[in-house]
């Protein structure tokens, strides 16, 4: 599976790539020269993706250039160019934390040890516990974001369906 280094103009795309399971890191400083960006990508085994418009001619072949705009079009372009697959169904167990890129860990209400973690987590409201029994937690202790297939899941599926078209 491809790994990506995205420039700071592509934060929304980074979140979606992580949701699709792609190890995606953001470059924090847009003032750094593009040559350094390409070098960092190569050294970390990542594909460099940028939305910059001013690209030196000698670097164009080393970069994946994605126009800024709707994330649906960006995902579709990466798919059409063979960099990503967009599955019919996303499995949360296969995704990464959309905020920090760490892997996710299964937490189930059927496991007594997990019940306290889930029920006291600030992301999980009391009403959610009535409808959900499976959760995933970011494994990064500095993040700890909690995920589940809630109402928003239909919007996610709709966006990915449009990107596959």
C-alpha positions, 0 to 999 in steps of 0.5 A: 500500500502506498504511503504519502507525504502531502503538503500543507495545502492538502489537509482535507485530502490527508484525512480522507487518505488516512480514512482509506488506510493510507499512511499519510503524513503532512509537511508542516512548513509550506515555506520549505523548498520543494526539493527538500519536500521531495527529498523527505518523501524519498527518504521516508519511502513516501509519494510526495503530493503537492497542490503548489502551483509554482513548481520548478521544471526539474522537480515536476516529474518527482511530484504528484501534483493535485489541484486544490479543490473538492476532495472528491476530485482529488481522490478521483484523480489519485485513483485514476492515476493508480496511486490509491484504491477506493473500496466499496466498503470501508472497514474501520479496522483498516483505517488510520486516525484521521487526525494523527495517522496512527493505527486504530484499536478495536474497543467493544462494549462486549469486553468489560475492560473496554466499557469504562474506556468507551463510556468515559471518553469525551468523544462518546456521548451517552446517546451513542452508547445506546446505538453503538457497540463497536468503537475504534480508538487511536493508538497514539496516547497524545491523540486518543480520538474515538471512531465509530460508524455513526450517522455521519457514515452515510455521508462518508460512503456518499463521498467515496461513491462519488470519488469512484465514479 
